[in-house]
Amino acid sequence: MNFAASAARLAGMAGALLGWTADIFWAATPAELVAILDALSPPGEIPPDAPTLSRLMEQFPDG
């Protein structure tokens, strides 16, 4: 997936989950988005590391 497709998908997710408009999404920094999504995650949940993400992406390709 290229940058444009990934950004569009993330913008859609931010809109659906956070109620953000496109303007809010594009004005936010990656750190702000991570902080908000982290706050919505269950306490103590550890995000997957890079090798785990790579393995999952191979197992479950988006198409």
Phi and psi restraints in degrees (range 20) as a CNS / XPLOR table:
assign (resid 1 and name C) (resid 2 and name N)
       (resid 2 and name CA) (resid 2 and name C) 1.0 -84.3 20.0 2
assign (resid 2 and name N) (resid 2 and name CA)
       (resid 2 and name C) (resid 3 and name N) 1.0 175.0 20.0 2
assign (resid 2 and name C) (resid 3 and name N)
       (resid 3 and name CA) (resid 3 and name C) 1.0 -59.1 20.0 2
assign (resid 3 and name N) (resid 3 and name CA)
       (resid 3 and name C) (resid 4 and name N) 1.0 -46.5 20.0 2
assign (resid 3 and name C) (resid 4 and name N)
       (resid 4 and name CA) (resid 4 and name C) 1.0 -61.1 20.0 2
assign (resid 4 and name N) (resid 4 and name CA)
       (resid 4 and name C) (resid 5 and name N) 1.0 -43.8 20.0 2
assign (resid 4 and name C) (resid 5 and name N)
       (resid 5 and name CA) (resid 5 and name C) 1.0 -66.6 20.0 2
assign (resid 5 and name N) (resid 5 and name CA)
       (resid 5 and name C) (resid 6 and name N) 1.0 -41.3 20.0 2
assign (resid 5 and name C) (resid 6 and name N)
       (resid 6 and name CA) (resid 6 and name C) 1.0 -64.4 20.0 2
assign (resid 6 and name N) (resid 6 and name CA)
       (resid 6 and name C) (resid 7 and name N) 1.0 -43.2 20.0 2
assign (resid 6 and name C) (resid 7 and name N)
       (resid 7 and name CA) (resid 7 and name C) 1.0 -64.9 20.0 2
assign (resid 7 and name N) (resid 7 and name CA)
       (resid 7 and name C) (resid 8 and name N) 1.0 -41.2 20.0 2
assign (resid 7 and name C) (resid 8 and name N)
       (resid 8 and name CA) (resid 8 and name C) 1.0 -63.3 20.0 2
assign (resid 8 and name N) (resid 8 and name CA)
       (resid 8 and name C) (resid 9 and name N) 1.0 -41.1 20.0 2
assign (resid 8 and name C) (resid 9 and name N)
       (resid 9 and name CA) (resid 9 and name C) 1.0 -65.4 20.0 2
assign (resid 9 and name N) (resid 9 and name CA)
       (resid 9 and name C) (resid 10 and name N) 1.0 -44.5 20.0 2
assign (resid 9 and name C) (resid 10 and name N)
       (resid 10 and name CA) (resid 10 and name C) 1.0 -64.9 20.0 2
assign (resid 10 and name N) (resid 10 and name CA)
       (resid 10 and name C) (resid 11 and name N) 1.0 -38.1 20.0 2
assign (resid 10 and name C) (resid 11 and name N)
       (resid 11 and name CA) (resid 11 and name C) 1.0 -62.9 20.0 2
assign (resid 11 and name N) (resid 11 and name CA)
       (resid 11 and name C) (resid 12 and name N) 1.0 -41.4 20.0 2
assign (resid 11 and name C) (resid 12 and name N)
       (resid 12 and name CA) (resid 12 and name C) 1.0 -64.2 20.0 2
assign (resid 12 and name N) (resid 12 and name CA)
       (resid 12 and name C) (resid 13 and name N) 1.0 -40.7 20.0 2
assign (resid 12 and name C) (resid 13 and name N)
       (resid 13 and name CA) (resid 13 and name C) 1.0 -65.4 20.0 2
assign (resid 13 and name N) (resid 13 and name CA)
       (resid 13 and name C) (resid 14 and name N) 1.0 -40.8 20.0 2
assign (resid 13 and name C) (resid 14 and name N)
       (resid 14 and name CA) (resid 14 and name C) 1.0 -63.6 20.0 2
assign (resid 14 and name N) (resid 14 and name CA)
       (resid 14 and name C) (resid 15 and name N) 1.0 -37.6 20.0 2
assign (resid 14 and name C) (resid 15 and name N)
       (resid 15 and name CA) (resid 15 and name C) 1.0 -65.8 20.0 2
assign (resid 15 and name N) (resid 15 and name CA)
       (resid 15 and name C) (resid 16 and name N) 1.0 -44.7 20.0 2
assign (resid 15 and name C) (resid 16 and name N)
       (resid 16 and name CA) (resid 16 and name C) 1.0 -70.6 20.0 2
assign (resid 16 and name N) (resid 16 and name CA)
       (resid 16 and name C) (resid 17 and name N) 1.0 -42.3 20.0 2
assign (resid 16 and name C) (resid 17 and name N)
       (resid 17 and name CA) (resid 17 and name C) 1.0 -85.7 20.0 2
assign (resid 17 and name N) (resid 17 and name CA)
       (resid 17 and name C) (resid 18 and name N) 1.0 -35.4 20.0 2
assign (resid 17 and name C) (resid 18 and name N)
       (resid 18 and name CA) (resid 18 and name C) 1.0 -111.0 20.0 2
assign (resid 18 and name N) (resid 18 and name CA)
       (resid 18 and name C) (resid 19 and name N) 1.0 -10.5 20.0 2
assign (resid 18 and name C) (resid 19 and name N)
       (resid 19 and name CA) (resid 19 and name C) 1.0 76.2 20.0 2
assign (resid 19 and name N) (resid 19 and name CA)
       (resid 19 and name C) (resid 20 and name N) 1.0 18.2 20.0 2
assign (resid 19 and name C) (resid 20 and name N)
       (resid 20 and name CA) (resid 20 and name C) 1.0 -75.8 20.0 2
assign (resid 20 and name N) (resid 20 and name CA)
       (resid 20 and name C) (resid 21 and name N) 1.0 142.7 20.0 2
assign (resid 20 and name C) (resid 21 and name N)
       (resid 21 and name CA) (resid 21 and name C) 1.0 -84.0 20.0 2
assign (resid 21 and name N) (resid 21 and name CA)
       (resid 21 and name C) (resid 22 and name N) 1.0 169.6 20.0 2
assign (resid 21 and name C) (resid 22 and name N)
       (resid 22 and name CA) (resid 22 and name C) 1.0 -60.6 20.0 2
assign (resid 22 and name N) (resid 22 and name CA)
       (resid 22 and name C) (resid 23 and name N) 1.0 -38.5 20.0 2
assign (resid 22 and name C) (resid 23 and name N)
       (resid 23 and name CA) (resid 23 and name C) 1.0 -60.9 20.0 2
assign (resid 23 and name N) (resid 23 and name CA)
       (resid 23 and name C) (resid 24 and name N) 1.0 -42.7 20.0 2
assign (resid 23 and name C) (resid 24 and name N)
       (resid 24 and name CA) (resid 24 and name C) 1.0 -66.2 20.0 2
assign (resid 24 and name N) (resid 24 and name CA)
       (resid 24 and name C) (resid 25 and name N) 1.0 -43.5 20.0 2
assign (resid 24 and name C) (resid 25 and name N)
       (resid 25 and name CA) (resid 25 and name C) 1.0 -58.8 20.0 2
assign (resid 25 and name N) (resid 25 and name CA)
       (resid 25 and name C) (resid 26 and name N) 1.0 -49.3 20.0 2
assign (resid 25 and name C) (resid 26 and name N)
       (resid 26 and name CA) (resid 26 and name C) 1.0 -72.3 20.0 2
assign (resid 26 and name N) (resid 26 and name CA)
       (resid 26 and name C) (resid 27 and name N) 1.0 -21.1 20.0 2
assign (resid 26 and name C) (resid 27 and name N)
       (resid 27 and name CA) (resid 27 and name C) 1.0 -83.2 20.0 2
assign (resid 27 and name N) (resid 27 and name CA)
       (resid 27 and name C) (resid 28 and name N) 1.0 -18.9 20.0 2
assign (resid 27 and name C) (resid 28 and name N)
       (resid 28 and name CA) (resid 28 and name C) 1.0 -77.7 20.0 2
assign (resid 28 and name N) (resid 28 and name CA)
       (resid 28 and name C) (resid 29 and name N) 1.0 149.8 20.0 2
assign (resid 28 and name C) (resid 29 and name N)
       (resid 29 and name CA) (resid 29 and name C) 1.0 -88.1 20.0 2
assign (resid 29 and name N) (resid 29 and name CA)
       (resid 29 and name C) (resid 30 and name N) 1.0 158.8 20.0 2
assign (resid 29 and name C) (resid 30 and name N)
       (resid 30 and name CA) (resid 30 and name C) 1.0 -56.3 20.0 2
assign (resid 30 and name N) (resid 30 and name CA)
       (resid 30 and name C) (resid 31 and name N) 1.0 -37.8 20.0 2
assign (resid 30 and name C) (resid 31 and name N)
       (resid 31 and name CA) (resid 31 and name C) 1.0 -63.1 20.0 2
assign (resid 31 and name N) (resid 31 and name CA)
       (resid 31 and name C) (resid 32 and name N) 1.0 -38.3 20.0 2
assign (resid 31 and name C) (resid 32 and name N)
       (resid 32 and name CA) (resid 32 and name C) 1.0 -65.2 20.0 2
assign (resid 32 and name N) (resid 32 and name CA)
       (resid 32 and name C) (resid 33 and name N) 1.0 -43.6 20.0 2
assign (resid 32 and name C) (resid 33 and name N)
       (resid 33 and name CA) (resid 33 and name C) 1.0 -63.3 20.0 2
assign (resid 33 and name N) (resid 33 and name CA)
       (resid 33 and name C) (resid 34 and name N) 1.0 -44.2 20.0 2
assign (resid 33 and name C) (resid 34 and name N)
       (resid 34 and name CA) (resid 34 and name C) 1.0 -61.6 20.0 2
assign (resid 34 and name N) (resid 34 and name CA)
       (resid 34 and name C) (resid 35 and name N) 1.0 -43.2 20.0 2
assign (resid 34 and name C) (resid 35 and name N)
       (resid 35 and name CA) (resid 35 and name C) 1.0 -61.5 20.0 2
assign (resid 35 and name N) (resid 35 and name CA)
       (resid 35 and name C) (resid 36 and name N) 1.0 -41.9 20.0 2
assign (resid 35 and name C) (resid 36 and name N)
       (resid 36 and name CA) (resid 36 and name C) 1.0 -68.5 20.0 2
assign (resid 36 and name N) (resid 36 and name CA)
       (resid 36 and name C) (resid 37 and name N) 1.0 -45.8 20.0 2
assign (resid 36 and name C) (resid 37 and name N)
       (resid 37 and name CA) (resid 37 and name C) 1.0 -65.6 20.0 2
assign (resid 37 and name N) (resid 37 and name CA)
       (resid 37 and name C) (resid 38 and name N) 1.0 -35.3 20.0 2
assign (resid 37 and name C) (resid 38 and name N)
       (resid 38 and name CA) (resid 38 and name C) 1.0 -63.7 20.0 2
assign (resid 38 and name N) (resid 38 and name CA)
       (resid 38 and name C) (resid 39 and name N) 1.0 -40.7 20.0 2
assign (resid 38 and name C) (resid 39 and name N)
       (resid 39 and name CA) (resid 39 and name C) 1.0 -64.5 20.0 2
assign (resid 39 and name N) (resid 39 and name CA)
       (resid 39 and name C) (resid 40 and name N) 1.0 -27.6 20.0 2
assign (resid 39 and name C) (resid 40 and name N)
       (resid 40 and name CA) (resid 40 and name C) 1.0 -85.7 20.0 2
assign (resid 40 and name N) (resid 40 and name CA)
       (resid 40 and name C) (resid 41 and name N) 1.0 -10.4 20.0 2
assign (resid 40 and name C) (resid 41 and name N)
       (resid 41 and name CA) (resid 41 and name C) 1.0 -79.6 20.0 2
assign (resid 41 and name N) (resid 41 and name CA)
       (resid 41 and name C) (resid 42 and name N) 1.0 152.2 20.0 2
assign (resid 41 and name C) (resid 42 and name N)
       (resid 42 and name CA) (resid 42 and name C) 1.0 -59.4 20.0 2
assign (resid 42 and name N) (resid 42 and name CA)
       (resid 42 and name C) (resid 43 and name N) 1.0 142.7 20.0 2
assign (resid 42 and name C) (resid 43 and name N)
       (resid 43 and name CA) (resid 43 and name C) 1.0 -58.3 20.0 2
assign (resid 43 and name N) (resid 43 and name CA)
       (resid 43 and name C) (resid 44 and name N) 1.0 138.6 20.0 2
assign (resid 43 and name C) (resid 44 and name N)
       (resid 44 and name CA) (resid 44 and name C) 1.0 80.5 20.0 2
assign (resid 44 and name N) (resid 44 and name CA)
       (resid 44 and name C) (resid 45 and name N) 1.0 -3.8 20.0 2
assign (resid 44 and name C) (resid 45 and name N)
       (resid 45 and name CA) (resid 45 and name C) 1.0 -72.5 20.0 2
assign (resid 45 and name N) (resid 45 and name CA)
       (resid 45 and name C) (resid 46 and name N) 1.0 128.3 20.0 2
assign (resid 45 and name C) (resid 46 and name N)
       (resid 46 and name CA) (resid 46 and name C) 1.0 -99.4 20.0 2
assign (resid 46 and name N) (resid 46 and name CA)
       (resid 46 and name C) (resid 47 and name N) 1.0 124.8 20.0 2
assign (resid 46 and name C) (resid 47 and name N)
       (resid 47 and name CA) (resid 47 and name C) 1.0 -65.9 20.0 2
assign (resid 47 and name N) (resid 47 and name CA)
       (resid 47 and name C) (resid 48 and name N) 1.0 151.2 20.0 2
assign (resid 47 and name C) (resid 48 and name N)
       (resid 48 and name CA) (resid 48 and name C) 1.0 -66.4 20.0 2
assign (resid 48 and name N) (resid 48 and name CA)
       (resid 48 and name C) (resid 49 and name N) 1.0 149.0 20.0 2
assign (resid 48 and name C) (resid 49 and name N)
       (resid 49 and name CA) (resid 49 and name C) 1.0 -83.1 20.0 2
assign (resid 49 and name N) (resid 49 and name CA)
       (resid 49 and name C) (resid 50 and name N) 1.0 174.0 20.0 2
assign (resid 49 and name C) (resid 50 and name N)
       (resid 50 and name CA) (resid 50 and name C) 1.0 -59.2 20.0 2
assign (resid 50 and name N) (resid 50 and name CA)
       (resid 50 and name C) (resid 51 and name N) 1.0 -44.8 20.0 2
assign (resid 50 and name C) (resid 51 and name N)
       (resid 51 and name CA) (resid 51 and name C) 1.0 -62.8 20.0 2
assign (resid 51 and name N) (resid 51 and name CA)
       (resid 51 and name C) (resid 52 and name N) 1.0 -36.9 20.0 2
assign (resid 51 and name C) (resid 52 and name N)
       (resid 52 and name CA) (resid 52 and name C) 1.0 -66.9 20.0 2
assign (resid 52 and name N) (resid 52 and name CA)
       (resid 52 and name C) (resid 53 and name N) 1.0 -42.6 20.0 2
assign (resid 52 and name C) (resid 53 and name N)
       (resid 53 and name CA) (resid 53 and name C) 1.0 -61.7 20.0 2
assign (resid 53 and name N) (resid 53 and name CA)
       (resid 53 and name C) (resid 54 and name N) 1.0 -42.5 20.0 2
assign (resid 53 and name C) (resid 54 and name N)
       (resid 54 and name CA) (resid 54 and name C) 1.0 -61.6 20.0 2
assign (resid 54 and name N) (resid 54 and name CA)
       (resid 54 and name C) (resid 55 and name N) 1.0 -44.5 20.0 2
assign (resid 54 and name C) (resid 55 and name N)
       (resid 55 and name CA) (resid 55 and name C) 1.0 -62.4 20.0 2
assign (resid 55 and name N) (resid 55 and name CA)
       (resid 55 and name C) (resid 56 and name N) 1.0 -44.3 20.0 2
assign (resid 55 and name C) (resid 56 and name N)
       (resid 56 and name CA) (resid 56 and name C) 1.0 -64.4 20.0 2
assign (resid 56 and name N) (resid 56 and name CA)
       (resid 56 and name C) (resid 57 and name N) 1.0 -38.6 20.0 2
assign (resid 56 and name C) (resid 57 and name N)
       (resid 57 and name CA) (resid 57 and name C) 1.0 -65.8 20.0 2
assign (resid 57 and name N) (resid 57 and name CA)
       (resid 57 and name C) (resid 58 and name N) 1.0 -34.3 20.0 2
assign (resid 57 and name C) (resid 58 and name N)
       (resid 58 and name CA) (resid 58 and name C) 1.0 -70.2 20.0 2
assign (resid 58 and name N) (resid 58 and name CA)
       (resid 58 and name C) (resid 59 and name N) 1.0 -39.9 20.0 2
assign (resid 58 and name C) (resid 59 and name N)
       (resid 59 and name CA) (resid 59 and name C) 1.0 -70.9 20.0 2
assign (resid 59 and name N) (resid 59 and name CA)
       (resid 59 and name C) (resid 60 and name N) 1.0 -35.8 20.0 2
assign (resid 59 and name C) (resid 60 and name N)
       (resid 60 and name CA) (resid 60 and name C) 1.0 -127.9 20.0 2
assign (resid 60 and name N) (resid 60 and name CA)
       (resid 60 and name C) (resid 61 and name N) 1.0 69.3 20.0 2
assign (resid 60 and name C) (resid 61 and name N)
       (resid 61 and name CA) (resid 61 and name C) 1.0 -66.2 20.0 2
assign (resid 61 and name N) (resid 61 and name CA)
       (resid 61 and name C) (resid 62 and name N) 1.0 147.7 20.0 2
assign (resid 61 and name C) (resid 62 and name N)
       (resid 62 and name CA) (resid 62 and name C) 1.0 -81.0 20.0 2
assign (resid 62 and name N) (resid 62 and name CA)
       (resid 62 and name C) (resid 63 and name N) 1.0 -6.6 20.0 2
